[in-house]
Amino acid sequence: MSSPPLIGISACVLSLRHDFHAAGDPYVRAVAAIGGLPVILPSLGAELDGGAILARLDGLLLTGSPSNVEPSRYGGHAPRPDTLLDARRDATTLPLVRGALAAGLPLLAICRGHQELNVALGGTLLQHVEELPGRIDHRAPAHPPMAVRYAPAHDVALLAGGALSRIAGGARTARVNSLHGQAIDALAPGLAVEATAPDGTIEAVRVEGATGFAIGVQWHPEWMLDDPLSGGVMRGFGEAARARRDAER
């Protein structure tokens, strides 16, 4: 029996008396559910040999996070004092994105990861989407049970004939959850929009010309594995990682 594909999962640095490199349980379980072996990647920045790490992996999953990408990474204005940042994660994930794409490694970028993908390729972010005219509040309520917070919240329009529409069996709309305060502003060169929210917020992208699976989604498919689109995205990523493993071996 062949071994499962190794899928790297980005980690946040959490300070709990001392620092922990951590990834949420739903990401780990989702990777296992699609047949992968989850490997949590520490946020060591330049101390991590990204090339050596990527050479050992069959896929890279960028997770969501309570923290935001530092605005200095994309020329944005200074963040508000209460903004949670994670400079060590930025220093790790942004180079890993570029390295993974250069190597043709399957890449799935979720929520913060979706934003990291855009920043890594030269795009910018909106820091407070809910304050912009005509935009809705994409943040989740703070205190309900997790299953309620991660429940479907709004529809997205899928690009006709696009990668996500094909994954969803030709559907033109899908319902997704929503737990973000930031979003893509200027789209990075080389990215194509695959889905948008009713207020125009970019909800999904694909990397044009990528040699492997390379998709970013603003929502959390790891919570919706039974959904045709979200589950299909996760399974498609797993299949791409498996094909990468088989090709390498």
N, C-alpha and C positions, 0 to 999 in steps of 0.2 A: 504494500500500500504506500503510495507516495506521500511525502510529508506535505503539510499545508504551506501555502505561501506566507512568507514573513511580511507583515504589514506594520510599518512604523507609524506610531501615533504621537503627535506632538504633545509636549507637556507644558503646563503652566508652572511657574515658580510661586509656591504658596508659603507664606511665613506663619508657622504655627510653633512658637517658641524658637524653632530654627527652620531653615528652608527645606521644603519638599518639592520634588519634581513630580507633578501629578497629572493624571488624565481621568476624566469622569468615567464612572462605571458603565454608562450606556454605550460609550464609544467602544470600550473593550469588549463588551458583550455582543455588540453589533458586528464587530470584526470576526469574533468567534462564530457568530451565527451564519456568516457568509463563507465560512470555511477557512478563514485565515488564522494565523498565529499572531496575536497582538504583541507588539514590542514597543514599550513606552520609551521615547527618545528624550534624554535629559536636555534641558535648555542651557547648554554650556557655551553658546556663542562660538567665538573663535577657538575655544579650547576643544571643540568637537571637530573631528576630521569628517566633514560632511561628505566628501567624496568617498571615503572608505565606508561610511555608514550606508550611503545610497547603493554602493556596489553590492552590499549584502542583502538589501531589501528587494521585495517583489512588488511593493506598493507603498504609498505614503498617504496617510490620512491626517489632515490638519483639522483640529478640533475647534469648537467654540470655547468661549472663556468669559469670565466676568470682566476681564481687562480689555483695554483697547490698544490698538497700534499707536505708538507714539507719533503725534502729528509731525514731528521733525523728520520723520521717515518719508513724508510725502509733501513737505512744504506747507503744512497746515498751520493755522494759528495756535497759539499756546493753549493747552487744555485747561479746563477749569480745575481749581484746587482739589475738588473731591473726585476727580477722574482717576480710576484705577488703571495703572499702566503696568507693563511687564517688559522692561527693556531687554532682559536676558532671553525671553521668548522671541522678541523681534529679531535679535541678533542671531538667533538659531534658525527660525523658520524662513525668513526672507531669502537667505542664501540657499536653503534646502529646496525651496520652490524652484529657483532658477536651475539648480543642479539636477533636480528630478526631471524637469522638462527637457533639459539638454540631453539627459540620458534616456529619454523615452520611458521613464518609470511611471506606471499608472498613478494618478494623483486625484484624490477627492478632497476638496476644501469646503469645510462646513462653517457657517456663521463667521466667527473671527477669521477662520481660515480662508473663507471666501474673500474677505477684505484683505487679508495678507497676500493672497494671489494677485489681487489687483495692484496693491502697493509694490509688490516685488517686481512687477512688470512695468511700473512707471505711472500707475494711475493714482487718483486721490480719493479721499473719503469725506463724507458729510459727518460731522460730529454729533449733531442733535437733530435728527430727522424730524422729530415730532414738533419742533419749533418753526419749521419752514411752511410758508403758505401753501395750502393745497395738499399737504402731506398728512397721512394718518399717523397715529401713535403705534409704532410697531413693537413697543415694549410689552412684556407680559406683566400681569398683575403680580405684585410682590409676594403675597402670602398664601395663595391657595395651594393645595397639594400639587406635587410635581406633575402628576398625570394630567391635572387641569391646566397647569401652566404650559405644558408641552402639547396640549390638544390642538387640533386644527383651528386656525383663527381667521384666515381670509383666503380668497382665491388668488391664483396667479394665472396669467395668460401665457401659454406656451407658444414658442415660435413655430409656425406651421412648417412641417417637414424637418424640424430641428431634432437634435439628438434627444432632448428630453421628451418631446412629443412622440418620437419613435419608441422610447422606453415605455411610455405610458399608453402604448397601443394606438397611437394616432390621436389621442385626446388633445384638445386645444386649451383646456383649462384643468386645473387641479387645485385641491385645497391643501394648504400647508399651515404649519404652526409659525409663530412669530415671537421672537424674544430678543430683539436687537434695538439699540438706540442709534447705532451708526450704520452707514450704508455706502455703497459706491457712489462717488460723485463723477469725476472724469474717468471714463473707461480707459483702461490701459491699452496701449497698442498690442494687437495680437489677440485680444479677447473679443468674443462675439456674444451678444446678449441672447440668452435662451428663454428667459422668463421674466415677467414684470408683474408687480403688484398693481392694484387698481389706481394707486396714486402715482404710478410711474417709477417707483423704486425698483432698481435692478435686483431681481431675486435669484437669478442663475446665469452663469456664463460658461462658455467652453473656450478652450485654447485653440485658436485656428491653426491648422497645420501640425498639431501635435501628433507625434508618432504613436502615442499610446492614449489610453483613457485619461482625460484631463478636464475635469468639471468642477465648478464651484457653485454652491447653493447657499443662500442666506438663511434658509430654515434648517431644521434639525431632522434629517431623515432617519437617524439612528433610533428615534422614538416612534417611527411609523413604518416598521418593516412589513406590515401587512398591507400597506397602501400600494396601489399599482405603480405610482410614480416614485415615491420615496423608497419603497422596498426594491423597486427595479433599479434605481440609482445605486443602492448599496450592493445589490447582487451583480450589477454590471461591473462595478469596481472590483468586486471579488473575482469575477470571471477574468477580468483583465490581468489581475495580479497572478492568477493561476496560469494563464497563458504565458505571462512573462517568466514565471518560474520554469515552466516546461521548455520554453525557448532557450533559456539560459543553461539548462541542464542537458 
